[in-house]
Amino acid sequence: MFFRKSKEKEMKMIWELKNGNKKSYLVGTAHFFPYSFRTSLSRYLRDARAVLFEGPLDKHNMAKVVNAGTEENTTHLFERLDKRTVDRLSEAILPVCRSKSSFLFFNPRTLREENPVYEMIKGMKPWLAFFTIWSNYLERNGWRHSVDYEAYTLAQEMDKDVVFLETIEEQIEVLESLSFERIQFFLEKVEQWSEYAQEYVRSYLDGDLENLKSMWGRFPTRHSAVIGDRDEILYKRMLVHLEKGDAIAFVGAPHLRGIGDLLCADGYEISKEGQRFP
């Protein structure tokens, strides 16, 4: 599944929003991705008056997320999973240079074998441990870009008016609501991750929202508290900027359907490349 460095891609997960003579854009983002969209995003950002994001993306606020997900005496995630799943996860994210059959190493200070993946997520709540495993897996396979962060960096470089629709505290509250059962289910499917990731990339690059929607049920964050309940919140907070026009809103791709429906209900015309919103 490794994605080699290649040319940038054209952003197709983007919709034009029109209401009267006001025009804005809505972009569905991927928090992790193997390709850059820098040139394409720059073109859309150039004339934007306001650039909207779900929540803060700076290092200070990201540190707050890590702190919230760290709990010294929490039960280790691996102790709640079966041995087969632990072994498969360890094999999946260890560096390429390490043999898949030798993911244990000997620590001379403690005179015992240790699993480096176990040590990496030690002291993390299940949700932070999951995202740490998942992001390391993706990075190992060449996913070194983020649509959100790339757009955020470009907006700063262009000195745009950047607006965050949620506080980091609100976002942490959502992460804390993730159920262990959904996390466990996805981790146990580690052998299917490569196929899942490749299908995701194809659909995202094609701007195929319907196919992406069919995949979202497999991921731990794709439930009502994370998606459906927040669609209306995000929409209400972005609306004042959309009404003024020349705004571009970046939200996670799973929010596109719900927010798109709310826009249509309020009389917005949503289209891309001459096609109506699905």
C-alpha positions, 0 to 999 in steps of 0.5 A: 500500500506504500504511496511513493512521493509524486506530483501534487493532486488536484482537489476534487472534494470541493463544492461551490456554494451560491446564494444570490450573488454571493459565492463561497466554497466547501471543502471536505478534508482528509486529516491524513493523506499521501498526496499534497494539494498545495497548488490547487488549494492555493488557487482557491484560497487566493481570493478568499476573504475568510478561511474556516476550519473545524478547530485549532490546528496549531502546536499549542492546541494539539499539545492540549489534545495529547495532554487530555488523552494521557492518563498515567494509570489508565489500563493499557489498550493492548491489555484489552485486546487479544494477543493476535490483534496486538501482534498484527498491530505491532507488525503493521506499524514497526519501521520497515527496517525491523523484521516483522517476525522480531518486533520484540526487543530486549531491554538490558536495563529491565532484563525483559523483552519489550514491544516498542509499540506497547511502550509508544502508547503506554499511558494513553487513553484508548482514543489517543492510543488508537489515533497514535497507532493509526497515524503511525501506520499511515505515515509508515505507508507514505501518508505524510500530508494533511489537507487541513494542515496544508490549507491552514499553513497556506492561509497563514502564509497568505495572511488570510482571516482564519476562523475556527468553528469549534474550540479545542475543548469542544473537540476534545469532548468529542474525542472523549466520547468515542466508544472503546467497542468501535475502536476495538472493532477497527483495530481487530480489522488491521489486516484490512487496513491496506485495502481500506486506505487504498479505496479511500485514496481513490474515492477522495481523489475522484471527489466521490462522496457517495463511495466515501460515505459507504466506507465511513461506517468502519471507522471509530469516529463515524458515529452521531456524536462525531458527525451528525450532531456536529453538522448543525453546530458547524453549519450554524457557526459558518453561516455568518461567513458564507452569507458574506461570500468569498469564504472557504470552509474546510471540514472533515469529508464525513460532514459534507453530506449533512452540511450540504443538506442544510445548505440546500434547505436554506436555498444555497445552490451547491455544485462542482464542475457543473454537477449538483450536490449528490 
